[in-house]
């Protein structure tokens, strides 16, 4: 090693004398300095089995499966939902026909916030950024003709996750599919809502109770379902760095594990069904290192701190979505290229499923053509590039391994700080996460405005008098009126006495300690609406109000 060190120093001297760098900051998107060259000196004392190991074996740095994509490629899972259940059902069938292998439901803003489509706060938003789902009747229409025992479904829903999950379970019952045969994921990650996305409903304590009720119910009745998708995606979209996304997401995960244990659950009862959701941004190697570090950190914590005995509890299984915040309205066709590189980073980082953004998503919900191109991007990576032929092909790269180690080191610093603040919820209440993300977003924006970071088509290579002429998906205002009429008809034809009884029993359960899922399911089965169920729980739990931070 001494000989190598001497040779490296001599090379570095020649490099600086003969080929000086241009006047530019060589840093990752997160601002971490990058050396000109990485060598074995950067991995001195690196123990292969301790740091890397083999795919499918602890600490899973190189992947969670022995054969990774040589056995089965990742799930092609395009996030989709718009207008009413009928229109979205048609889009799902189109995507499945084109080779998509899993469904992912995008809900509209009223549904995300727990409001029915006829609520005053829903006005103008129904079906705009996702599909409107008010009741079991909508869920039945959403999956009409799609056998729920044959497809896995992801649902991006948080505050009202228990309600939408209950609707899905009840919808499957209508199809004759028992809950034991259902597979999929609900996001159900309320902590990142307080941190970044802001679509909360209840205060943290009752929210965490509902989440642990979902853990317990899922472990017993829906064993193939991922009962939470702990999400860094929205943290990154809010402006966080890659290290912050990694650290804050895993910190949330640790908080959910501790909540489950505190609720009396054995860690190995629920941990195997915990899953994660990460962003894949434009800094290719930084993203790959982030994914690898995440697996290693999670495995060690689960085994060493939380005492998990089941190896499946050690696995960090994750879905990836390419970075929406990297897309540009200017020269939108460039977004196809951005998405392809981000998707490739996710694959080389070992993702289990993937959504590729469409080129037009910065302007509107994607058109059928745009979403087809996004899906084809994944299929080309899987079948034409050869990257699936060997496992973790960048493993052993001096740069990638050094960056993976650095990611882990910096994440550990954040874990220590969060612990010093009293844990995740206390850190939320003190505005720690929010301030860290805001500062990172400000630094990034300054770099763009000063052209320290070039965004093609935005601050360099700009086309004067550019005219955007790609087709845009537009939601007809009649969609909202049609959904309201459907909801009015439902309330007029259902058995309202049964609805009142189910909602009253739900409130009584919320005041006690019973698991809430059976009560929510009862309400859903008699066609109580999402808004009615959420309002009943608000009367017991109250609503969350964020403390302003100045």
HELIX and SHEET records of a PDB file:
HELIX    1   1 UNK A    2  UNK A   18  1                                  17    
HELIX    2   2 UNK A   40  UNK A   43  5                                   4    
HELIX    3   3 UNK A   48  UNK A   51  1                                   4    
HELIX    4   4 UNK A   68  UNK A   70  5                                   3    
HELIX    5   5 UNK A   85  UNK A   97  1                                  13    
HELIX    6   6 UNK A  109  UNK A  113  1                                   5    
HELIX    7   7 UNK A  120  UNK A  122  5                                   3    
HELIX    8   8 UNK A  136  UNK A  142  1                                   7    
HELIX    9   9 UNK A  161  UNK A  175  1                                  15    
HELIX   10  10 UNK A  179  UNK A  181  5                                   3    
HELIX   11  11 UNK A  191  UNK A  192  1                                   2    
HELIX   12  12 UNK A  193  UNK A  197  3                                   5    
HELIX   13  13 UNK A  204  UNK A  221  1                                  18    
HELIX   14  14 UNK A  233  UNK A  237  1                                   5    
HELIX   15  15 UNK A  242  UNK A  262  1                                  21    
HELIX   16  16 UNK A  267  UNK A  270  1                                   4    
HELIX   17  17 UNK A  271  UNK A  273  5                                   3    
HELIX   18  18 UNK A  284  UNK A  300  1                                  17    
HELIX   19  19 UNK A  301  UNK A  305  3                                   5    
HELIX   20  20 UNK A  311  UNK A  314  5                                   4    
HELIX   21  21 UNK A  324  UNK A  326  5                                   3    
HELIX   22  22 UNK A  334  UNK A  348  1                                  15    
HELIX   23  23 UNK A  368  UNK A  384  1                                  17    
HELIX   24  24 UNK A  398  UNK A  420  1                                  23    
HELIX   25  25 UNK A  424  UNK A  429  1                                   6    
HELIX   26  26 UNK A  432  UNK A  449  1                                  18    
HELIX   27  27 UNK A  478  UNK A  493  1                                  16    
HELIX   28  28 UNK A  496  UNK A  511  1                                  16    
HELIX   29  29 UNK A  517  UNK A  525  1                                   9    
HELIX   30  30 UNK A  530  UNK A  541  1                                  12    
SHEET    1   A 9 UNK A 225  UNK A 226  0                                        
SHEET    2   A 9 UNK A 184  UNK A 186  1                                        
SHEET    3   A 9 UNK A 153  UNK A 155  1                                        
SHEET    4   A 9 UNK A 102  UNK A 105  1                                        
SHEET    5   A 9 UNK A  75  UNK A  80  1                                        
SHEET    6   A 9 UNK A 353  UNK A 355  1                                        
SHEET    7   A 9 UNK A 318  UNK A 322  1                                        
SHEET    8   A 9 UNK A 274  UNK A 280  1                                        
SHEET    9   A 9 UNK A 228  UNK A 231  1                                        
END                                                                             
